[in-house]
Structures are given as C-alpha cells and as structure tokens.
C-alpha cells in the first residue's frame, strides 16, 4: 500500500462495491459485514478503503477507470445472457433496464 498515492481507485470487485450492494446484502441477510480497511483495486494496488469510490466522477486512477468500464460492460452482457434463460426471476424489461444502467455507468467510467 502506497501512502503517497493521491489517486482515488475502484475496488477490484467493482460490481460488489458501494452502498447499494451493501444494502442488498443487509436486507437479504439482516446485516452486512464491516467495510474492510484495505482493499485490492482494479489496478492491482492495495489501498485504504477510504481511497476508493464506485462513482465514476470520483475515480482518478486511469487503470481503475478502465477496469470499472470493462466490468460494467461484462455485467451488462451477463444480465442480457441470463435474461434469455427460462425460469429467470426477472423480466426481459427489467434485464434490459439493468443492462442499460451498466452500460451508462461504463460510459461514465470511459469518459
């Protein structure tokens, strides 16, 4: 972990980062684990959790921005692929909205 690194990063598991994901876990399990003090980032560094953000506008590490861009695109493709499987618990319209959301966030990370 570099104390001199001034950049804001994204967590390596960017789709599982942030308050929205923690809220899903908390509502499902009735509680959520504490946030870690140090995390591995999309660029491979280990940095304090406080030096990460799931918001594209806050991330200043270019390698992390690219990682988050690719992860959101991968998520959109996965949602669309799963939506075509029979018996899925979400509608095609819900899947399309989720995929579009992920593509919109990916675009914000790329821009």
QUIBEL-V145694 format. One record per residue. SS is DSSP state (hx for helix, st for strand, lp for the rest). BURIAL is I if it has 24 or more other ideal C-beta (glycine too) atoms within 12 Angstrom, else O. Layout:
SS_BURIAL ; SS_BURIAL
//
This chain:
lp_O ; lp_O ; lp_O ; lp_O ; lp_O ; lp_O ; lp_I ; lp_I ; st_I ; lp_I ; st_I ; lp_I ; lp_O ; hx_I ; hx_I ; hx_O ; lp_I ; lp_I ; hx_O ; hx_O ; hx_O ; hx_O ; hx_O ; hx_O ; hx_O ; hx_O ; hx_O ; hx_O ; hx_O ; lp_O ; lp_O ; lp_O ; lp_O ; lp_O ; lp_O ; lp_O ; lp_O ; st_O ; st_I ; st_O ; st_I ; lp_I ; lp_I ; lp_O ; lp_I ; st_O ; st_I ; st_O ; hx_I ; hx_O ; hx_I ; st_I ; lp_I ; lp_I ; lp_O ; hx_I ; hx_O ; hx_O ; lp_I ; lp_O ; lp_I ; hx_O ; hx_O ; hx_I ; hx_I ; hx_I ; hx_I ; hx_I ; hx_I ; hx_I ; hx_I ; hx_I ; hx_I ; hx_O ; hx_I ; hx_I ; hx_O ; hx_O ; hx_I ; hx_I ; hx_O ; hx_O ; hx_O ; lp_O ; lp_O ; lp_O ; lp_O ; lp_O ; lp_O ; lp_O ; lp_O ; hx_O ; hx_O ; hx_O ; hx_I ; hx_O ; hx_O ; hx_I ; hx_I ; hx_O ; hx_O ; hx_I ; hx_I ; hx_O ; hx_I ; hx_I ; hx_O ; hx_O ; hx_I ; hx_O ; lp_O
//
